[in-house]
């Protein structure tokens, strides 16, 4: 994803439109996660995570609900979603963490996965093909 000339702005929101946010600087990295939790959360083969500095994300409209779950690596993850439609918007608490993981499907413009980093490939569904040359990790990167 390249920033356009002038101020950078990438917008997104929930499925019903009550929650809207803006990313004011380019994301740090894009991950495609093949873990079971991302498969369940996305109801698909994987989840897309767009890593961004918390300071670069502004909530424009709406309010977010949240819940915390355990992770396979032994930590915990706070998940933020629209309380009206239930769409997951990002993971990580902007108020307490330096970085959050925006859910790729919540962005208005689809992200380019050409150079995405694939994680938890040990749980990848049969038939999903990771492009040759992409960085990949059987679990989370160290």
C-alpha positions in Angstrom: 0.0 0.0 0.0 1.5 3.3 -1.0 0.6 6.6 0.5 -0.9 9.1 -2.0 0.6 12.5 -2.4 -0.3 14.7 0.5 -1.7 13.5 3.9 -2.1 9.7 4.2 -5.6 8.5 4.9 -7.0 5.0 4.8 -10.6 4.6 6.2 -12.7 1.7 7.3 -15.5 0.7 9.5 -18.0 -2.0 10.5 -20.5 -3.7 8.2 -23.5 -1.6 9.3 -21.6 1.7 9.1 -22.1 2.8 12.7 -18.3 2.5 13.4 -15.9 4.5 11.2 -12.2 5.0 11.7 -9.2 6.4 9.9 -5.6 5.3 9.6 -3.4 8.4 9.2 0.0 6.7 8.4 0.9 3.7 6.3 0.7 0.4 8.1 3.8 -1.3 9.4 3.1 -4.8 8.0 0.3 -7.0 6.8 -0.2 -10.5 8.1 -2.3 -13.4 6.8 -3.0 -15.5 9.9 -4.0 -19.2 9.4 -4.7 -19.9 13.1 -8.0 -21.5 14.1 -9.1 -18.3 16.0 -8.7 -16.2 12.8 -10.5 -18.9 10.8 -13.4 -18.8 13.3 -13.5 -15.0 13.6 -13.4 -14.4 9.8 -15.6 -17.4 9.0 -13.0 -18.1 6.3 -9.7 -19.7 5.6 -7.6 -17.0 7.3 -7.7 -13.6 8.9 -6.0 -10.4 7.5 -4.2 -8.2 10.0 -3.0 -4.7 9.2 -0.5 -3.7 11.8 -0.5 0.0 12.7 0.7 2.3 15.4 -2.2 3.0 17.8 -1.4 6.8 17.6 -2.1 6.6 13.8 -5.7 5.2 14.3 -8.6 7.6 14.9 -12.1 6.5 15.8 -14.3 8.8 13.7 -17.9 7.7 14.6 -19.6 5.1 16.7 -18.5 3.2 19.8 -16.8 -0.2 20.1 -17.5 -3.1 22.3 -14.6 -5.4 23.4 -13.8 -8.8 24.9 -10.6 -10.5 25.7 -9.5 -14.0 24.8 -6.5 -16.2 25.4 -4.0 -16.7 22.6 -2.2 -19.8 21.5 1.1 -18.2 22.5 -0.1 -17.9 26.1 -1.0 -14.3 26.2 -4.3 -12.5 25.9 -5.8 -10.4 23.1 -8.5 -7.7 23.4 -10.8 -7.7 20.4 -12.8 -4.6 19.4 -16.1 -4.8 17.4 -19.2 -2.9 16.6 -21.9 -3.7 19.2 -24.6 -3.2 16.6 -23.6 -5.5 13.8 -20.8 -7.5 15.5 -18.1 -6.8 12.9 -14.6 -7.1 14.3 -12.7 -3.9 13.6 -9.3 -4.3 15.3 -7.4 -6.3 17.9 -5.4 -4.5 20.7 -6.3 -1.7 23.0 -5.3 1.7 21.4 -5.3 3.3 24.8 -2.8 0.8 26.3 -0.8 -0.6 23.5 1.6 1.0 21.0 0.4 -1.1 18.1 -3.0 -2.6 17.1 -4.0 -5.0 14.4 -6.7 -3.7 12.1 -8.9 -6.4 10.6 -8.2 -6.2 6.8 -11.8 -6.8 5.8 -12.9 -3.7 7.7 -11.0 -1.3 5.4 -12.9 0.5 2.7 -10.2 -0.4 0.1 -9.0 -4.0 0.0 -5.3 -4.5 1.0 -2.7 -5.8 -1.3 -1.6 -9.2 0.0 1.3 -9.6 -2.5 4.0 -9.2 0.2 1.9 -10.3 3.2 3.6 -12.3 5.9 1.8 -15.7 6.5 1.7 -16.9 10.1 0.4 -20.0 11.8 0.9 -21.9 8.5 1.0 -25.1 10.6 -2.8 -24.6 10.8 -3.3 -23.6 7.1 -6.3 -25.3 5.5 -5.5 -27.8 2.7 -5.8 -26.1 -0.7 -4.7 -22.7 0.5 -1.6 -21.8 -1.5 0.9 -19.3 -0.1 2.8 -17.5 -2.9 6.4 -18.6 -3.4 8.8 -16.2 -1.8 6.4 -14.8 0.9 7.7 -14.9 4.4 6.0 -17.5 6.4 6.1 -18.9 9.9 4.6 -22.2 11.3 3.5 -20.2 14.4 4.0 -16.6 15.3 7.2 -14.9 14.3 9.8 -14.5 17.0 
